[in-house]
Amino acid sequence: MSLGRAIPLWQDGVEFDAATRRSTGRRSAVDGVVESDVVIVGGGYTGLWTAFYLKQLAPQLSISIVESQFVGFGGSGRNGGWCSAFLPMSPNEMSAEHGAQAMRFLQDQMFATVDEIARVAQVHNIACDFHKGGTITSASNPAHVERLHHYIDDWHAAGFSTTDMTWESAEQISQRIHVSSTLGGMYSPHCAVVNPWKLVTGLARTVESLGVVIFEDSRALAIEPRRVVLERGEVRAKWVVNALESFTSQLPEGKRKIVPLYSLMVATEPLSESVWRSLGWTHRETFADGRNMVTYAQRTADGRIAFGGRGAPYHFGSSISDSYDRNTTIHGRLEQTVQEIFPQVADARFTHHWGGPVGAPRDWHAFANVDATTGLCAGGGYVGDGVALSSLVGRTLAHQIADTGDALTRSALVNHQSKKWEFEPLRWLGVNSLLALTEYADKAERRTHRPMKRLLALRDGLLG
C-alpha cells in the first residue's frame, strides 16, 4: 500500500516548511523573560478555550499562551471532527464515583456545550463547517445489537430519554445512511461535525483579538509554580495552566499521568454526486460501526469520507514521534473498513493518511484542576472526546481561576486525580494487551456473532 499525503486532510493547503513540517507565517517565540497574569502551556483547544472564557470572565487579566510547534499542531488540528456531547466516562461510572446528581449536571453541561461551540463560532465568525446532524452507531453484527441495546438501556436507566438516545431499526438507519449491512443502531442528536483545523485556528485569531498573546516555537521544559521554563526563556505568572493533553507525557513528571494512544485516519477524494445519492448521509451525522475497536467517520463539507480508528500500538516510554502518524498496516485496515462498510466507494482514491496521539488517564476520567496555593492548573483526559469536552474543561478552569463561584467550579471534573499509570515495561505490556484483547474480541464476534462478554470484562478489569 502506498500512503498518500502525510499531513491531515484538514491542513491541506496550509503552507509547511519542507524540512521541518512547520507552518509558515509563524508567531514569535519567547526569548527571555515574559511576565503575565496567566500562562497557558499548549496552543490547542484546551488552552484556547481557557483563554477565551477567562477573557469573558476577567478581561483585565493578561494571558500568554506558549506552544512548542504551532497552534493546532496536536490533536486539535488533526482529529476526526466529532463535536460530541459524550464523555469518556459512562453515566454509571460517574454516578458510582460522584453521585447521580453530579453525573446529570455534567452530562447536561456537555449537551449544552455542543450548541455553545456553534454560538461562539457564529458570533466570532469562525467558519469551521459546523453542522449538527447527530450521531449513528450501526450494528453490523448480531453481537453489536445486544451491546448497543445494553448501552442505551443504561442511559435510560440513568434518567435520559429517547430524545437523548434511542434505538433505530435497520430500516430507520438505512434511511439515514446506506451501509453494506445494518441490523439497526443507536442514534443521538447530541453531536455535530466540524473542520477541526478551522476551529482551532479560528479560536486562536479570536483570543488574539481579545488581547491574548500567543507564542509559537516555544517548547516547555518544565511547568512549575508561578513559571514555565522554556528553551529560550521563561514566562512568570500567578496562574500556570497545563493544557498539553497527551503531550504532558513528554515532560519528566508527566510520564505516568497520561499515556499517548495513537488514533489514525484516512480520507477519500471528494466523491461524486451519484455516489452521495447512493450513500444518503444527507444530514452529515457522525458515524461509527458497532465493533469494540473505536471507529469514527464524518461526511466532510467538501464531500469526502474521513474515517478513523484506534488499533495502532502504544510506543514504549510514552514516546511520541511524527513517524508514528503513519502506519501502513493500520491505514490499510482503515481503507479496507471504509470499503467494507461503504462498498459504493470501492473505486475511490484515498488521498490522505495521518494520525496522532490522544491522551488517556489511567481511569479514563477527564479533569479540570486548579490549585490556588501553587497556581498550578491542568485540564485534559479526553481519550479522543476532546472537541467539545475541551470547551467545557476550559470554561471550568476559567471559572475557577476567576473565582466566580459558578456551579461549574463544583462539577465532577474539578480536582479529579487519576491514579498513575504503571512503570515501564508494565505500561507497554498492559496498554498493548488491552488493544490486542479488543482486536481479538472483534475477530471472535465476527466469527461467532456473539458478544465476547467475558473477554471484554477481562479487558475492562485490567483498567480497574
Phi, psi and omega in degrees: 000134178257117181285142178281215185294142185280332184283152178301148176311317186297336182263009177300128181098345175283136182278122177242143174294129186298327185279324188250351185057032178253146183291148175276168181070043186285156170282163183289159178262159173290130178222097185109209184254130177242136176254137182205158173287320181226133170240132181245128180260110181122118182260045176249197184303313185300312181295319182290318178294322177300313179297318182299310183287330175297322179291335174285320187272326183217071187297344181285343182289137172273132186231131174241140174244130177245131185231133185288329182245263176215158180308128178083011181297321183278212186301332183296333182257005186219011185281185185278356176076023174272110173268082192255143179273005184262147188258159174292340178264135180282160175305320179297315180295318180294318180296319181296324184272322190241348184099154185295323182294317179294321176300312184295321179299313183295317181293321176297323175298321178293319176304315182290333184294325178302314179289329177296321177296320176298319180297312181297317180299320180290313183296323186255016174055045175266101183277087187247019178059034180294131175210123183262098180246000182088189182220145180239135165240114187264136175270112179256006182212144179306330178297326179293325184300310182298316183294318181291321176299317179297318179300313180295318179300321179298320178294317180294322177295334179278000175107003179269153188258177177292343175285341176272323182199134183211156172276136174239145181292169177302321179295318180293317177297320181292335175289335178275314186209138183261099178256168186296325181205131174215141175251016186114186181178181179264138174230139173221142178278355190272056179201146177227169172248149175220164163270108189296326179293317178296324179292312184291321180286327175293321176297319180299315178298322181295312182292328176295323178293340178270359177107001178286139178258126179250126174253132174251177183051038185228083186280131178281130174265330180204140175250116186232164174305124174073003177199156173239124178270126183245172181298324184235030179159205178202159173241127179254134184202157175292321182243132179237117186251119173274108178242036186274344182050239186298333183284354169303330181295347181270354173271144182307320183277358184254000186304322184255000180281326185206142178250143177274112177259129184275135175236131186244156184222156169228159175219140176279169167294164174302131184269153183288162178299324180294322177295318180294326176297323180286337180272334189073238174060035187289338181264004177055039173300147168289153188226138171222148171273155188280011179292170182284319177290128187300130169232156179202139183214155171216155168271116186283165181296334180261019169082032174251167164256121172255124191226131181227169178190163175271187178118343176292147186290152168281138186258137188309139177075018182057035182285150177233134180210145175304328183294337180285347181291345182235125181219108186303319182294309183291318178297323176297319177296321179296317177300314180298321180295318177302313182291330177290315182283323183239077181298344178297341183255021184303330183263001182284146175278145171263116190261342184222137176223123183205184179181190180170170183274147168245152185268129180236111170287166187298329182252013178060033186243122178290162185210153175217090192250134178227127176248104183294337181289314182263342186081002181277131181228155178204144176219143179160209181080042190271336181049040177094357180255033194271349186300310177271321184298326178298327178293316178293320178296315179298320178294321179293317176299318182297317179296325178290315181296319179282353177055053184278339186077008179300155180302334178300331182289355178238018183282172181292348177281338192279130177057032174276129179243111176282147174291158186281153173291161181292161171291156171286149005273004181298325180296314180298314180297316184294310183295316181289334173292321177299317179296318181295318178297320179295317179295318179296320179300319179295319179297318180294321179291325176295326183281318188259341185064021178239141179293138181273071188296313183293318179297317180290328175295322176298313178302311182294327178294329177293336178277343185289000000 
